[in-house]
Amino acid sequence: MSTGTPIRVGIVGAGVSGITALRALRRQGFAATAFERRPTFAGLWNSGYDSLHLFTSKTMASLPDYPMPDDYPLFPSRDQFRRYICDFVRDEGLSDHIRLKTEITRMDAVDGGRNGWQVKLDSGEQQHFDAMVLANGHLYRPAPRPDYPGDFAGLQLHTSEYRNATQVQGDTVLVVGSGTSATDVATDGVAANKTVLMSVRSPRYFIPTSVGSRTRMDIAIPRFVPRFVQNALDYALLTVTTGRPEPLGMPKPPGGMTKTKLTMSSLVPYWIQRGRIRIVPEIASFAGTDVTFKDGSSANVGTIVWANGYEAEIPFLEDGTISWIGGMPARVVGGLLSPDAPNLYYNGWVSAIGSSSQLYSSSADIIAKMILAQERIDGSLYERVFSDQQPSGQLRFDLIEWRDILVAADRRLSAVLRVAPARRRGLAERYPWARRRLSVF
């Protein structure tokens, strides 16, 4: 590590996770620089489909100490959130520390990472950093389309290519998937007066973004209430709002709500109940524009929109530098720290029910402490402080579980740094998501 000069930290990406890391690290006094291959900030919020909105309220999605404008609606649009992020970068003075249209093409560990990282840019320039934060995210490359028998003669789009319903050919659109992007595309199709089919392989609960005038994240319950009581309350709220999966055309969930996937959407159940969206099983085969499903039914489809997600990729790291588990890089401490190489951190490589902007801000604060602690000790931070944690490729976390992991990590890091750890109450005040809430809402 560097001595006598500020610690140099490189950040890959200037999306939300990258700029929150940049602010946290520069506030800590590090010489931090972010590299973004796109020509502007805000990452995927520059290229998402036109109807994209936040599914958490503007209060919950606002970055700490930087609330969204009063004239923004409760759930801001893609363009409004992008403007907000760009304003944040400008007002926080981060622009001079972000290199746009600059891609990292190679990143090599120096002495296994103990002496930092050598970075090569697409311009051919090389730089050395004491530590690196990978904030390029897990939504890197569209997942390949499943290989079903036959050939489809209509239009096929991945959600990364989809912008609006004007792209859709034919009267019927088949949306493959039932996550957030799938539900948005499906409701776009309804608005364009298309026949909409949703291919769903397994049961899924649709949960509302709000109940009455309150958003799901505003519905809280004291921490001492047992989890089974929370689950019962969640189930009751789901039953009277969006309903169970079976009446919507899906099979009964095995194991109940706690073991079933969840998607935030009030409109999809609404349109299913009115016959404008129809749930169909997994695809069995193609024949021209005819699609046959695994229950033997079929439909003539003009367009398929694949909402089958993304695959994680870190193309600038040489094979063998890090380990992978289940298609994700191995990490510890709630997905923040690499167990494979010192001075390597991840921000934005987790998914939990809550506001990603606040989640990434809080994890950036912990990463800043990790970098300071790494400077104070001999050996890798993982081996010296977190060796009891099992490396994992885990992406999805229960929000409260993830918060508790960060609180525990902060206590360990504070002991190394000989400072007072953050209080749980202080964490809740700075990050509203950190208060105890219903597990679903």
Backbone hydrogen bonds, N-H to C=O, Kabsch-Sander energy under -0.5 kcal/mol:
donor,donor_aa,acceptor,acceptor_aa,energy
9,V,7,I,-0.6
9,V,31,A,-1.6
10,G,131,A,-2.3
11,I,33,T,-2.5
12,V,133,V,-2.6
13,G,11,I,-0.8
13,G,35,F,-3.0
19,I,15,G,-2.7
20,T,16,V,-2.0
21,A,17,S,-1.4
22,L,18,G,-2.3
23,R,19,I,-2.4
24,A,20,T,-2.2
25,L,21,A,-2.6
26,R,22,L,-2.3
27,R,23,R,-2.3
28,Q,24,A,-1.0
29,G,26,R,-1.2
30,F,25,L,-2.3
31,A,7,I,-2.5
32,A,30,F,-1.4
33,T,9,V,-2.2
34,A,97,H,-2.6
35,F,11,I,-2.7
36,E,99,R,-2.5
42,A,14,A,-1.6
45,W,42,A,-2.1
46,N,43,G,-1.9
47,S,44,L,-1.2
48,G,44,L,-1.0
50,D,163,R,-2.6
52,L,49,Y,-1.7
54,L,76,P,-2.7
58,K,74,L,-2.1
61,A,57,S,-2.2
62,S,58,K,-1.0
63,L,66,Y,-0.7
66,Y,63,L,-2.1
72,Y,69,P,-1.5
78,R,52,L,-2.1
81,F,77,S,-2.6
82,R,78,R,-2.4
83,R,79,D,-2.3
84,Y,80,Q,-2.2
85,I,81,F,-2.4
86,C,82,R,-2.4
87,D,83,R,-2.6
88,F,84,Y,-2.3
89,V,85,I,-2.3
90,R,86,C,-2.1
91,D,87,D,-3.2
92,E,88,F,-2.2
93,G,90,R,-1.4
94,L,89,V,-2.6
95,S,89,V,-0.8
97,H,94,L,-2.0
98,I,95,S,-1.6
99,R,34,A,-3.0
100,L,98,I,-0.8
101,K,38,R,-2.6
102,T,36,E,-2.5
102,T,99,R,-0.6
105,T,103,E,-0.6
105,T,120,K,-2.3
106,R,120,K,-1.5
107,M,316,F,-2.3
108,D,118,Q,-2.9
110,V,116,G,-2.8
111,D,109,A,-0.6
112,G,109,A,-0.6
113,G,110,V,-0.9
114,R,111,D,-1.5
115,N,110,V,-2.2
116,G,113,G,-1.5
117,W,129,F,-3.1
118,Q,108,D,-3.0
119,V,117,W,-0.5
119,V,127,Q,-3.5
120,K,106,R,-2.8
121,L,125,E,-3.0
122,D,103,E,-2.0
124,G,121,L,-2.1
127,Q,119,V,-2.5
129,F,117,W,-2.7
130,D,8,R,-1.6
131,A,8,R,-1.6
132,M,343,N,-2.2
133,V,10,G,-2.7
134,L,132,M,-0.5
134,L,345,Y,-3.2
135,A,12,V,-1.4
135,A,133,V,-0.9
138,H,348,G,-0.6
140,Y,138,H,-1.2
140,Y,311,E,-0.5
141,R,311,E,-1.7
143,A,309,G,-2.3
148,Y,146,P,-1.1
153,A,151,D,-0.5
153,A,288,G,-2.6
154,G,288,G,-0.5
155,L,302,G,-2.1
157,L,304,I,-2.5
159,T,306,W,-2.0
161,E,158,H,-2.3
162,Y,158,H,-1.1
167,Q,164,N,-1.7
168,V,165,A,-1.1
173,V,195,T,-2.7
174,L,303,T,-2.9
175,V,173,V,-0.6
175,V,197,L,-3.2
176,V,174,L,-0.6
176,V,305,V,-2.5
177,G,175,V,-0.8
177,G,199,S,-2.0
183,T,179,G,-2.1
184,D,180,T,-1.9
185,V,181,S,-2.4
186,A,182,A,-2.3
187,T,183,T,-2.2
188,D,184,D,-1.9
189,G,185,V,-2.1
190,V,186,A,-1.7
191,A,187,T,-2.1
192,A,188,D,-1.6
193,N,190,V,-1.9
194,K,189,G,-2.9
195,T,171,D,-3.1
196,V,194,K,-0.6
196,V,276,R,-1.1
197,L,173,V,-2.5
197,L,195,T,-0.5
198,M,278,R,-2.5
199,S,175,V,-2.6
199,S,197,L,-0.5
200,V,198,M,-0.7
200,V,280,V,-2.6
205,Y,261,K,-2.6
207,I,205,Y,-0.6
207,I,263,T,-2.8
211,V,214,R,-3.4
214,R,211,V,-1.8
216,R,209,T,-2.0
218,D,215,T,-1.8
219,I,216,R,-1.0
220,A,218,D,-0.9
221,I,436,R,-0.8
225,V,222,P,-1.4
229,V,226,P,-0.6
230,Q,226,P,-1.8
231,N,227,R,-2.7
232,A,228,F,-1.8
233,L,229,V,-2.3
234,D,230,Q,-2.9
235,Y,231,N,-2.6
236,A,232,A,-2.1
237,L,233,L,-2.4
238,L,234,D,-2.6
239,T,235,Y,-2.4
240,V,236,A,-1.6
241,T,237,L,-0.8
241,T,238,L,-0.7
243,G,238,L,-3.3
248,L,245,P,-1.1
249,G,246,E,-1.8
250,M,245,P,-1.7
256,G,253,P,-1.0
259,K,256,G,-1.1
260,T,257,M,-1.6
261,K,203,P,-0.6
263,T,205,Y,-2.3
265,S,207,I,-2.0
265,S,263,T,-0.8
270,Y,266,S,-1.2
271,W,267,L,-2.7
272,I,268,V,-2.5
273,Q,269,P,-2.3
274,R,270,Y,-0.6
275,G,272,I,-1.6
276,R,271,W,-2.3
277,I,271,W,-1.1
278,R,196,V,-2.2
280,V,198,M,-2.9
284,A,292,T,-3.5
285,S,292,T,-1.8
286,F,149,P,-2.5
287,A,290,D,-2.0
288,G,151,D,-1.3
290,D,287,A,-2.0
291,V,299,A,-2.9
292,T,285,S,-2.4
293,F,297,S,-3.1
294,K,282,E,-2.5
296,G,293,F,-2.2
299,A,291,V,-1.9
301,V,289,T,-3.1
301,V,299,A,-0.6
302,G,172,T,-2.0
303,T,172,T,-1.5
304,I,155,L,-2.7
305,V,174,L,-2.7
306,W,157,L,-3.5
306,W,304,I,-0.6
307,A,176,V,-2.4
307,A,305,V,-0.8
311,E,141,R,-3.3
317,L,314,I,-1.5
318,E,107,M,-0.5
320,G,322,I,-0.5
321,T,318,E,-2.1
325,I,328,M,-3.4
328,M,325,I,-1.2
330,A,323,S,-2.8
331,R,392,S,-2.5
332,V,337,L,-2.2
336,L,332,V,-1.5
336,L,333,V,-0.7
337,L,332,V,-2.1
338,S,344,L,-2.1
344,L,341,A,-0.7
345,Y,132,M,-2.4
346,Y,336,L,-2.8
347,N,134,L,-2.1
351,S,395,L,-3.2
353,I,397,F,-0.6
354,G,352,A,-0.7
356,S,354,G,-0.6
359,L,355,S,-2.5
360,Y,356,S,-2.9
361,S,357,S,-1.4
362,S,358,Q,-2.3
363,S,359,L,-2.2
364,A,360,Y,-1.8
365,D,361,S,-1.5
366,I,362,S,-1.4
367,I,363,S,-2.4
368,A,364,A,-2.2
369,K,365,D,-1.5
370,M,366,I,-2.3
371,I,367,I,-2.4
372,L,368,A,-1.8
373,A,369,K,-2.7
374,Q,370,M,-2.8
375,E,371,I,-1.4
376,R,372,L,-1.0
376,R,373,A,-0.7
377,I,373,A,-0.9
384,R,380,S,-2.3
385,V,381,L,-2.5
386,F,381,L,-1.1
386,F,382,Y,-0.9
389,Q,386,F,-1.9
392,S,331,R,-2.2
397,F,351,S,-2.3
402,W,398,D,-2.7
403,R,399,L,-2.2
404,D,400,I,-2.3
405,I,401,E,-1.8
406,L,402,W,-2.0
407,V,403,R,-2.4
408,A,404,D,-2.4
409,A,405,I,-2.3
410,D,406,L,-2.4
411,R,407,V,-1.6
412,R,408,A,-1.8
413,L,409,A,-2.7
414,S,410,D,-2.5
415,A,411,R,-1.7
416,V,412,R,-1.7
417,L,413,L,-2.4
418,R,414,S,-1.1
419,V,414,S,-2.3
427,L,423,R,-2.2
428,A,424,R,-2.2
429,E,425,R,-1.9
430,R,426,G,-2.2
431,Y,427,L,-2.8
434,A,431,Y,-2.4
435,R,432,P,-1.5
438,L,219,I,-1.3
